[in-house]
Amino acid sequence: MKNKYIVAALAASAVLVLTLLSAQQATATWRSEQTTGGGTITSGRLELAVGNSGVQSKAFDFQGFGSSTRKLGPGDYSQAPLTVFNKGSIPMRYRVQNTIQSSAEMPLRLDVSVVANEAACPASPAASVGVGTLYSGAMIGAAFPPVGQWRTLASGASEVLCMTGTVGINPPSGAESTVTFSIAAQQK
């Protein structure tokens, strides 16, 4: 009987040793090395700025949708240009990754079009503004262009987005909301 336990223990030890050796063998098969000739990696400066023709910043406080002195009511809108600048030395691509509202209870709609210049985005919305609608829908969570797509700008170039914010039909009485646009940029 004692021999059976010894045989079982030896068999278990052999299985454990084989398992460990197999794991080490598998790890070794995933290693690889390759030597390449010398080369040069060159990179430019990637710098995105937003604002208008007077003020450009990496953290621009967009006041285009109203202020403490201008309250918007049900169905009211506010429209303003937002210029995106490529102040870097390399071509870039950008997109609005997300739009955050401080009050999710406030029903806000966002319409975004590309226009030729800031003057082409009038204070009151036209029926059809710009050369192309980038986004039309709920303000909260707005991302444009669609996932996987980007807007491109050459070095030193800019693009004007006509941003229209509209308050929904039934906003809570006395409610206020701020809006934050999260913009991503990548070297093209």
C-alpha angles and dihedrals in degrees: 000000000000089000091056090059091048092049091048091049092049091048091050090048091051091051090049092049091048091048092052092047091049091051091051091049091051092050092052092053091061095058120098138168133190132178120215133190120259119284143168125245113202126189133176131208118283110204126161121189131177133194134081136298090282103042127032124177144154088234104036118179101224106208094172097112098059141290141226089283096048114056120189121215134196110316093005120133140197125202130192140156122253115194120206114204130195099212092168132096097245135059112267142188126217143182139177102253098188143349118217126197121201088218117041088187091069108090105222129170125203127205118182127187133170113242133186095245143342093274089058089067102071123200090251120050119254120215090255120014127181137003096285141006111240096181140002119174146063115356095219110081093006112164126174146224095025118275111288093024127098140189113236130216128184119227109289093011128124138196129205119222117197104216119198120186119191127188115228125242099262112035117167112265112267093002121151132188138185121209127218123194116205109207124192125199132188136185107259 
